[in-house]
Amino acid sequence: MTTVETRAVVDLLGVLAYAELTAFDRLAEDARLAPTLDGRAALARMAAAEIGHHDRLARRLVELGAEPAAVMAPFTRALDGFHEGTRPRTWLEGLVKAYVGDGLAADFYREIAGFLPEPDRSLILEVLADTGHADFAVREVRAAIAAQPTLAGRLALWGRRLVGEAISQSQAVIAERDELARLILAGTGDLTGIGRLVDRITAAHTERMRTLGLNP
């Protein structure tokens, strides 16, 4: 890899390492909102998976000669700002955030990972793989809406808000590092390619909302 490519890989691993660390924090916190012990245990297991992902990314950063905390530091403001501005008030809002908001961010990072060489491409795709949260969130949200249909409108509005915030977060992350912006432009080829990337992410979001039983 060239020096620029290596920097882009390190930056992407760094932002993902911090994202996984915050995912652990959030899932552990959201578990306390669970209405059942089964739900609480399910989120606790998912939190454990996220910290495992963080550790894998941190080890790879060390292999590349980077110090994980230093690499993560530039991205803390953007990601912390997103999570502070979208703190769920209820159990269901937390599940929608994990499924819709985190899902959109994961799609964005998967697209970038596709431009990377191995072994980093496979590592990133593995840590972004679903830990069981998707099916669990879908079951819980759909069951709640079936029992109380009026929830659908409020949760749909919440999902739309999450998307706007997630897009802003992604833009803030790219703005922090020129290498990431160059990697995306080189990988997509041109502005038309970037447009197709955005279309794919938007289509995946629309499908997630519909899967939850919500209007996109």
Order of alpha helices (4+ residues) and beta strands (2+ residues): alpha-alpha-alpha-alpha-alpha-alpha-alpha-alpha-alpha-alpha-alpha
